[in-house]
Amino acid sequence: MNILHNLYATLVLTTLSPACQAQDTADINTDSLCIDISYMMPQRYSAKAVTNFSLCLRGDTLVSYLPYMGRAYQPTFGNTNGLDFTGPVTDKSVTKGRKGKTTIKFHCKNNAVSYDFKIEVYPKGGAYIHLIPSNADAISYRGTWQ
């Protein structure tokens, strides 16, 4: 019970942190977006707070520096950097939702692995990333955007 209480307190504090409330713009620039990752939520493991990781969209280019925990179904030879790569974005779509939420979906490929991204960006600075690799377990991240 104590573990659940600590996890709940961490989620509430992270959600209500000043960084999440710093921005209040209705128009989110999806061509120049950087998200600082503060929390990773693997499919098979416990969620974990992290620092010094980010994901940036610069036009049609993705700059990924993300942590990963999960099961790889197929090894990729020659790819020792995991989710630390820069690659072209394809099939990008942007939709505006209720209460100012913007959803960005796109596909990116690094070596032999393809990735499907879904990013939800909120006007007050919060962001949620869901990543599905073609060769491994899915993983999600939470952070703040700039």
C-alpha positions in Angstrom: 0.0 0.0 0.0 2.9 2.4 0.8 4.3 1.8 -2.7 1.0 2.8 -4.3 0.8 5.9 -2.1 4.4 6.9 -3.1 3.6 6.3 -6.8 0.4 8.4 -6.5 2.3 11.2 -4.8 5.0 11.2 -7.4 2.4 11.3 -10.2 0.5 14.2 -8.6 3.7 16.2 -7.9 5.0 15.7 -11.4 1.7 16.7 -13.0 1.4 19.8 -10.8 5.0 20.9 -11.1 5.7 24.5 -12.2 7.4 23.3 -15.4 4.1 21.7 -16.5 2.2 24.9 -15.9 4.8 27.3 -17.4 3.3 27.6 -20.9 -0.2 28.6 -21.7 -0.4 29.0 -25.5 -3.2 27.6 -27.6 -1.0 27.4 -30.7 1.7 24.7 -30.4 4.5 24.8 -33.0 4.8 21.2 -34.1 7.6 22.0 -36.5 10.0 23.0 -33.7 9.1 21.1 -30.6 11.4 19.7 -27.8 10.1 17.6 -25.0 12.2 17.1 -21.8 11.5 13.6 -20.5 10.8 13.2 -16.8 9.2 9.8 -16.6 9.3 6.6 -18.5 6.6 3.9 -18.4 7.8 0.6 -19.9 5.4 -2.1 -20.8 6.9 -4.9 -18.7 8.6 -3.0 -15.9 7.8 -0.4 -13.2 7.6 3.2 -14.2 10.7 5.2 -13.4 11.6 8.9 -13.1 14.5 9.9 -15.4 16.5 13.1 -16.1 18.5 14.4 -19.0 16.5 12.8 -21.8 14.7 14.5 -24.7 12.8 14.2 -27.9 12.8 17.0 -30.5 11.0 17.5 -33.8 12.7 19.9 -36.1 10.6 20.2 -39.3 10.7 16.7 -40.8 13.6 15.5 -38.6 13.4 13.7 -35.3 16.2 13.9 -32.7 15.6 11.1 -30.2 17.6 10.8 -27.0 15.3 8.4 -25.0 15.9 5.8 -22.4 14.5 2.3 -23.0 13.5 -0.7 -20.9 11.8 -3.6 -22.5 12.1 -6.8 -24.4 13.6 -6.8 -27.9 12.0 -9.5 -30.1 14.6 -9.2 -32.9 18.1 -7.8 -32.4 19.4 -5.1 -34.7 23.0 -5.5 -35.7 25.1 -2.4 -35.9 22.6 -0.4 -33.8 24.3 0.0 -30.4 22.8 3.4 -29.5 19.2 2.2 -29.0 16.8 5.2 -29.0 19.6 7.8 -29.4 19.4 8.7 -33.1 18.4 11.4 -35.6 16.2 10.4 -38.5 13.6 11.6 -41.1 9.9 11.8 -40.1 7.4 10.3 -42.5 3.6 10.2 -42.5 3.3 13.0 -40.1 -0.2 14.1 -39.0 -1.3 16.8 -36.6 -4.7 17.0 -35.0 -6.1 19.5 -32.6 -8.3 18.2 -29.8 -10.4 19.4 -27.0 -9.0 21.8 -24.4 -6.1 22.7 -26.6 -4.5 19.3 -26.8 -2.5 18.7 -30.0 -1.8 15.1 -31.2 1.2 14.4 -33.5 1.5 11.0 -35.1 4.4 10.0 -37.3 6.7 7.2 -38.4 10.5 7.2 -38.2 13.1 4.6 -39.2 16.6 4.1 -37.8 18.7 1.4 -39.4 16.4 -1.7 -39.7 14.0 -0.6 -37.0 10.9 1.4 -37.6 9.1 3.4 -34.9 5.5 4.7 -34.7 5.2 7.7 -32.5 2.1 9.3 -31.0 2.8 12.6 -29.1 0.1 14.4 -27.1 1.0 18.0 -26.3 -1.0 20.1 -23.8 -1.1 23.9 -23.8 0.2 24.3 -20.2 3.4 22.5 -21.1 2.7 18.8 -20.4 3.5 16.1 -23.0 2.9 12.4 -23.4 4.8 10.2 -25.9 3.8 6.6 -26.9 6.4 4.8 -28.9 6.0 1.4 -30.7 9.2 -0.1 -32.1 8.9 -2.7 -34.8 11.3 -5.0 -33.0 10.5 -4.5 -29.3 8.0 -3.8 -26.5 6.1 -0.5 -26.6 7.0 2.2 -24.1 5.6 5.6 -23.0 7.1 8.8 -21.7 5.9 11.9 -19.9 7.6 15.2 -19.9 7.3 18.9 -20.6 7.7 20.8 -23.9 9.5 24.0 -24.8 
